[in-house]
């Protein structure tokens, strides 16, 4: 063994999770937070806390929708009476406790109860985790529970397919790596700083999105430098603009390919989940094998517009422009739109169809089913 290898062996130990510094321990969650079972408890059985117990004010309860990765969602808070809260005291939380979602997809999301929630009760599918004083850094424990390693443990132990869940013993038995307390604190502080930077970036993006919506409203109704306007059936527009339907400015409106995608194949196929915010996202692709004739029939060209004709009511009508290199085809729930270049620019049409006003009007012409809505090619051609 050379000197470098010997030095590494002294500094690191092999854990079932991964190689870690020798000062770190691998523990179950229960051991890490204090070794007492009442530090990790689930909410009461559904029969002990019903919707009929909810009140408009009183003692707050924490539900699944209030929990995100490292973030408490302070929306739609429900309450119960003080008497009911005393009855369910074993399932209580207090400010600074961790709460974990043991049901749903993704499973295991964990956050910290904010300071302004002094106490309350968790519901059946939420687990309250209380860290004993001085034993561990609660922020470090939260980040550990939100890690990929923990997520994989929970996924491997889930019960059910439509509503995957884990039980309380599985939560208590989660294995995490525990550094010395000072190192836990430093790691948590670094990750908290990253989270703060992400939140700041998200706020800037949200502000930019609001500005974009306002700008689109101005540009799609008044244009640039126009002073005279006329009324049309879709509202006011500059006098010099032409009122048309999509059928007037398109050279092709084509349904996609009815063939199931696979993890491997000759041609990548664009599906409705690949249409995102006006562009094509290829982070999750499937593939199909086609002969030359079928490929040529369904191939996508640069500057084509891809329109999602069938989806949930909220998502039907989402639109993206195709600007990628490569040999792609498109699936049956998508309509391929080819613009007449002398009448309309594809980029303009892409922005116009993604304008929230246009999206609202597209949903007005959609046919609504039990779980899916549809906008057919005929309705799309008539759209203005």
C-alpha positions as CSV (number, residue, x, y, z in Angstrom):
1,X,0.0,0.0,0.0
2,X,1.5,3.4,-1.0
3,X,1.5,6.4,1.3
4,X,-1.4,8.1,-0.4
5,X,-3.6,5.1,-0.1
6,X,-2.7,4.6,3.5
7,X,-3.5,8.2,4.3
8,X,-6.9,7.9,2.5
9,X,-7.7,4.8,4.5
10,X,-7.0,6.6,7.8
11,X,-9.2,9.6,6.8
12,X,-12.1,7.7,5.3
13,X,-14.2,4.7,6.2
14,X,-16.4,2.6,3.9
15,X,-20.1,3.0,4.7
16,X,-23.0,1.1,3.0
17,X,-24.0,4.5,1.7
18,X,-20.6,5.7,0.5
19,X,-17.0,6.3,1.6
20,X,-17.1,9.0,4.3
21,X,-14.6,10.7,6.7
22,X,-13.7,8.6,9.7
23,X,-15.2,11.2,12.0
24,X,-18.6,10.7,10.5
25,X,-21.1,8.1,11.8
26,X,-23.9,6.3,10.0
27,X,-27.0,6.4,12.1
28,X,-30.7,5.8,11.7
29,X,-32.8,8.9,11.8
30,X,-34.1,7.9,15.2
31,X,-30.6,7.5,16.7
32,X,-29.5,10.8,15.1
33,X,-32.3,12.9,16.6
34,X,-32.4,11.4,20.1
35,X,-33.2,7.7,20.2
36,X,-36.7,8.2,21.7
37,X,-39.6,7.1,19.5
38,X,-41.8,10.0,20.6
39,X,-39.3,12.3,18.8
40,X,-40.6,11.0,15.5
41,X,-44.4,10.6,15.3
42,X,-47.0,10.5,12.5
43,X,-50.3,12.2,12.5
44,X,-53.5,10.6,13.9
45,X,-55.5,8.0,12.0
46,X,-58.0,9.7,9.6
47,X,-61.0,8.7,11.8
48,X,-59.4,10.7,14.7
49,X,-59.0,13.9,12.6
50,X,-61.7,14.5,10.0
51,X,-62.4,17.4,7.6
52,X,-65.5,18.1,9.8
53,X,-63.1,19.0,12.6
54,X,-61.5,21.8,10.6
55,X,-62.1,25.4,11.7
56,X,-61.4,28.9,10.3
57,X,-59.3,29.7,13.3
58,X,-57.8,28.0,16.3
59,X,-54.8,25.6,16.4
60,X,-53.1,25.2,13.0
61,X,-52.7,21.8,11.4
62,X,-49.9,20.9,8.9
63,X,-51.0,19.0,5.8
64,X,-49.1,17.5,2.8
65,X,-49.6,20.7,0.7
66,X,-47.8,22.8,3.3
67,X,-44.5,20.8,2.8
68,X,-41.9,21.4,0.1
69,X,-38.2,20.6,-0.1
70,X,-36.7,22.8,2.6
71,X,-39.6,25.2,2.4
72,X,-42.8,25.6,4.4
73,X,-45.8,26.5,2.2
74,X,-47.9,28.9,4.2
75,X,-51.1,28.6,2.1
76,X,-54.5,27.1,2.8
77,X,-53.8,26.6,6.5
78,X,-56.6,24.8,8.3
79,X,-57.3,24.9,12.0
80,X,-58.9,22.8,14.8
81,X,-60.3,23.7,18.1
82,X,-58.0,23.9,21.2
83,X,-60.0,21.0,22.7
84,X,-59.3,18.8,19.6
85,X,-55.7,19.8,19.7
86,X,-55.4,18.7,23.4
87,X,-57.0,15.4,22.4
88,X,-54.4,14.9,19.7
89,X,-51.4,16.2,21.8
90,X,-49.2,13.2,20.9
91,X,-49.3,14.3,17.3
92,X,-48.4,17.9,18.0
93,X,-45.6,20.0,16.5
94,X,-43.9,23.2,17.7
95,X,-41.8,25.9,16.0
96,X,-38.5,24.5,14.8
97,X,-39.7,20.9,14.4
98,X,-39.2,19.1,11.1
99,X,-42.2,17.8,9.1
100,X,-41.9,15.1,6.4
101,X,-44.4,14.0,3.8
102,X,-44.7,10.2,3.9
103,X,-47.3,10.0,1.1
104,X,-47.2,11.1,-2.5
105,X,-44.9,11.6,-5.4
106,X,-42.2,12.8,-4.7
107,X,-42.2,11.2,-1.3
108,X,-40.2,12.4,1.7
109,X,-40.2,16.1,1.2
110,X,-39.1,17.8,4.5
111,X,-39.1,21.3,5.9
112,X,-38.9,23.1,9.2
113,X,-41.9,24.6,10.9
114,X,-41.5,28.4,10.9
115,X,-41.1,30.3,14.2
116,X,-44.5,32.0,13.9
117,X,-46.3,28.6,14.2
118,X,-45.8,28.1,17.9
119,X,-47.7,24.8,18.0
120,X,-50.2,22.7,16.2
121,X,-51.0,19.2,15.0
122,X,-49.8,17.2,11.9
123,X,-52.3,15.1,9.8
124,X,-52.1,11.4,9.2
125,X,-49.7,11.5,6.2
126,X,-47.2,13.9,7.8
127,X,-44.4,12.9,10.2
128,X,-43.2,15.3,12.9
129,X,-39.5,15.0,13.7
130,X,-38.1,16.7,16.8
131,X,-34.3,16.9,17.3
132,X,-33.2,16.7,20.9
133,X,-31.3,19.8,22.1
134,X,-27.6,19.8,21.3
135,X,-27.6,16.4,19.6
136,X,-27.8,17.4,15.9
137,X,-28.2,20.5,13.7
138,X,-31.9,20.4,12.6
139,X,-31.0,22.2,9.4
140,X,-28.4,19.5,8.6
141,X,-31.0,16.8,9.3
142,X,-33.5,18.5,7.0
143,X,-30.9,18.6,4.2
144,X,-30.0,15.0,4.8
145,X,-33.7,14.0,4.6
146,X,-34.1,15.9,1.3
147,X,-31.0,14.3,-0.2
148,X,-31.0,11.8,-3.1
149,X,-29.6,9.1,-0.8
150,X,-32.7,9.4,1.5
151,X,-35.1,9.6,-1.4
152,X,-33.7,6.4,-2.9
153,X,-34.2,4.6,0.5
154,X,-37.8,5.8,0.7
155,X,-38.6,4.9,-2.9
156,X,-37.3,1.3,-2.4
157,X,-39.6,1.0,0.6
158,X,-42.8,2.5,-0.8
159,X,-46.1,0.7,-0.6
160,X,-48.7,1.3,-3.3
161,X,-48.4,2.6,-6.9
162,X,-51.1,5.2,-7.3
163,X,-50.4,6.9,-4.0
164,X,-47.0,5.7,-2.8
165,X,-46.4,5.9,0.9
166,X,-44.0,4.7,3.6
167,X,-44.8,3.9,7.2
168,X,-43.5,5.4,10.4
169,X,-41.0,2.6,11.2
170,X,-39.4,3.1,7.8
171,X,-39.0,6.9,8.5
172,X,-37.4,6.1,11.9
173,X,-35.0,3.7,10.2
174,X,-33.8,6.0,7.4
175,X,-30.0,5.8,7.4
176,X,-28.1,9.1,7.3
177,X,-24.5,10.2,7.6
178,X,-23.8,12.3,10.7
179,X,-20.6,14.4,11.0
180,X,-19.5,16.1,14.2
181,X,-21.9,18.8,15.3
182,X,-19.7,21.8,14.2
183,X,-19.3,20.3,10.8
184,X,-23.0,19.7,10.5
185,X,-23.6,23.4,11.3
186,X,-21.1,24.5,8.6
187,X,-22.6,22.2,6.0
188,X,-26.1,23.4,6.7
189,X,-25.0,27.1,6.6
190,X,-23.4,26.6,3.1
191,X,-26.6,24.9,1.8
192,X,-28.8,27.6,3.4
193,X,-26.8,30.2,1.5
194,X,-27.3,28.4,-1.8
195,X,-31.0,28.2,-1.0
196,X,-31.2,31.9,-0.4
197,X,-29.4,32.6,-3.7
198,X,-31.9,30.3,-5.5
199,X,-34.9,32.1,-3.9
200,X,-33.5,35.5,-4.9
201,X,-33.0,34.2,-8.5
202,X,-36.6,32.8,-8.5
203,X,-37.9,36.2,-7.4
204,X,-36.1,37.9,-10.2
205,X,-37.5,35.4,-12.7
206,X,-41.0,35.9,-11.4
207,X,-40.7,39.7,-11.7
208,X,-39.4,39.3,-15.2
209,X,-42.3,37.0,-16.1
210,X,-44.7,39.7,-14.9
211,X,-43.0,42.3,-17.0
212,X,-43.1,40.0,-20.0
213,X,-46.9,39.5,-19.6
214,X,-47.4,43.2,-19.4
215,X,-45.3,43.8,-22.4
216,X,-47.0,41.1,-24.5
217,X,-50.4,42.7,-23.7
218,X,-49.1,46.1,-24.9
219,X,-47.4,44.7,-28.1
220,X,-50.2,42.3,-29.2
221,X,-52.9,45.0,-28.8
222,X,-51.2,48.3,-29.7
223,X,-48.0,47.3,-31.6
224,X,-45.2,49.9,-31.9
225,X,-45.9,53.5,-32.7
226,X,-49.5,53.2,-33.8
227,X,-52.0,56.0,-33.1
228,X,-55.1,54.8,-34.9
229,X,-57.0,51.7,-33.9
230,X,-60.0,49.6,-35.0
231,X,-62.3,47.2,-33.2
232,X,-62.5,43.5,-34.1
233,X,-64.3,40.5,-32.6
234,X,-61.2,39.8,-30.5
235,X,-60.6,43.4,-29.4
236,X,-58.9,46.6,-30.5
237,X,-55.9,46.5,-32.8
238,X,-53.9,49.0,-34.9
239,X,-55.7,50.2,-38.1
240,X,-52.9,49.0,-40.3
241,X,-53.0,45.4,-38.9
242,X,-54.9,42.7,-40.8
243,X,-57.5,40.5,-39.0
244,X,-56.9,36.9,-40.1
245,X,-57.5,33.3,-38.9
246,X,-54.6,30.9,-38.6
247,X,-55.8,29.1,-41.6
248,X,-55.1,32.2,-43.7
249,X,-51.4,32.3,-42.7
250,X,-50.4,28.6,-42.4
251,X,-49.3,26.2,-45.2
252,X,-49.7,23.0,-43.1
253,X,-51.5,21.8,-40.1
254,X,-50.6,18.1,-39.5
255,X,-51.4,15.5,-36.8
256,X,-48.5,13.5,-35.3
257,X,-47.4,9.9,-35.3
258,X,-49.4,7.2,-33.5
259,X,-46.5,5.1,-32.3
260,X,-45.4,4.3,-28.8
261,X,-41.9,5.6,-27.9
262,X,-39.2,3.5,-26.3
263,X,-36.0,4.2,-24.5
264,X,-34.0,3.4,-27.6
265,X,-34.6,3.6,-31.3
266,X,-33.6,5.3,-34.6
267,X,-35.5,8.7,-34.3
268,X,-36.3,10.8,-31.2
269,X,-40.0,11.5,-30.9
270,X,-41.2,14.8,-29.5
271,X,-44.2,14.3,-27.1
272,X,-46.4,16.7,-25.3
273,X,-44.2,16.7,-22.1
274,X,-41.3,18.0,-24.3
275,X,-43.2,21.2,-25.0
276,X,-42.2,23.7,-22.3
277,X,-42.6,27.5,-22.1
278,X,-42.4,28.1,-25.9
279,X,-39.4,25.9,-26.5
280,X,-38.7,22.2,-26.9
281,X,-37.1,20.5,-23.9
282,X,-35.3,17.2,-24.8
283,X,-34.2,16.3,-21.3
284,X,-36.6,13.3,-21.4
285,X,-36.7,11.8,-24.9
286,X,-38.2,8.5,-26.3
287,X,-37.4,7.0,-29.6
288,X,-39.2,5.2,-32.5
289,X,-38.0,3.0,-35.4
290,X,-39.5,4.2,-38.8
291,X,-39.0,3.5,-42.4
292,X,-37.8,6.3,-44.7
293,X,-41.3,7.1,-46.0
294,X,-42.8,7.4,-42.6
295,X,-39.9,9.4,-41.3
296,X,-40.1,11.9,-44.1
297,X,-43.9,12.3,-43.4
298,X,-43.5,13.1,-39.7
299,X,-40.1,14.8,-39.6
300,X,-39.9,18.2,-37.9
301,X,-38.2,21.1,-39.6
302,X,-36.6,24.1,-38.0
303,X,-39.0,26.9,-37.3
304,X,-42.0,24.5,-37.2
305,X,-44.5,25.3,-34.5
306,X,-45.6,22.3,-32.3
307,X,-49.1,22.6,-30.7
308,X,-50.3,20.3,-27.9
309,X,-53.8,19.4,-29.1
310,X,-54.7,16.9,-26.3
311,X,-53.9,17.2,-22.6
312,X,-55.4,18.2,-19.3
313,X,-57.5,21.4,-19.5
314,X,-54.8,23.4,-17.9
315,X,-52.1,22.3,-20.3
316,X,-54.0,21.8,-23.6
317,X,-52.8,24.4,-26.2
318,X,-49.3,24.8,-25.0
319,X,-47.1,25.7,-27.9
320,X,-43.4,25.6,-28.7
321,X,-41.1,26.5,-31.7
322,X,-38.7,23.8,-32.9
323,X,-35.1,25.1,-33.3
324,X,-33.1,22.0,-32.8
325,X,-30.6,20.2,-35.0
326,X,-31.2,16.5,-35.7
327,X,-33.7,14.1,-37.1
328,X,-36.9,14.4,-35.0
329,X,-40.5,13.3,-35.4
330,X,-43.6,14.2,-33.4
331,X,-46.3,12.3,-31.6
332,X,-50.0,12.1,-32.1
333,X,-51.1,14.5,-29.4
334,X,-49.2,17.2,-31.2
335,X,-50.1,19.3,-34.2
336,X,-47.3,20.5,-36.4
337,X,-47.9,24.0,-37.8
338,X,-45.9,25.3,-40.8
339,X,-46.2,29.1,-41.4
340,X,-46.5,30.8,-44.7
341,X,-43.3,32.8,-44.4
342,X,-44.6,35.7,-46.5
343,X,-47.6,36.1,-44.1
344,X,-46.3,35.5,-40.6
345,X,-43.1,34.8,-38.7
346,X,-42.9,31.6,-36.8
347,X,-41.4,33.3,-33.7
348,X,-44.2,35.9,-33.7
349,X,-46.8,33.1,-33.9
350,X,-45.1,31.2,-31.1
351,X,-45.3,34.2,-28.8
352,X,-48.8,35.0,-29.8
353,X,-50.1,31.5,-29.1
354,X,-48.4,31.5,-25.7
355,X,-49.8,34.9,-24.7
356,X,-52.1,34.3,-21.8
357,X,-55.0,35.9,-23.6
358,X,-54.6,33.5,-26.5
359,X,-54.2,30.6,-24.1
360,X,-57.5,31.6,-22.5
361,X,-59.3,31.8,-25.9
362,X,-57.8,28.5,-27.0
363,X,-59.3,26.8,-23.9
364,X,-62.7,28.3,-24.8
365,X,-62.7,26.3,-28.0
366,X,-61.4,23.1,-26.4
367,X,-63.7,20.1,-26.1
368,X,-63.6,18.9,-22.5
369,X,-63.5,15.2,-21.5
370,X,-63.3,13.5,-18.2
371,X,-59.6,13.8,-17.8
372,X,-58.4,15.4,-21.1
373,X,-59.4,18.2,-23.4
374,X,-58.8,18.5,-27.1
375,X,-58.4,21.2,-29.7
376,X,-58.6,19.7,-33.2
377,X,-57.0,21.0,-36.4
378,X,-60.3,22.5,-37.7
379,X,-60.7,24.6,-34.6
380,X,-57.1,25.6,-34.8
381,X,-57.4,26.8,-38.3
382,X,-60.4,29.0,-37.4
383,X,-58.5,30.6,-34.5
384,X,-57.7,34.3,-34.8
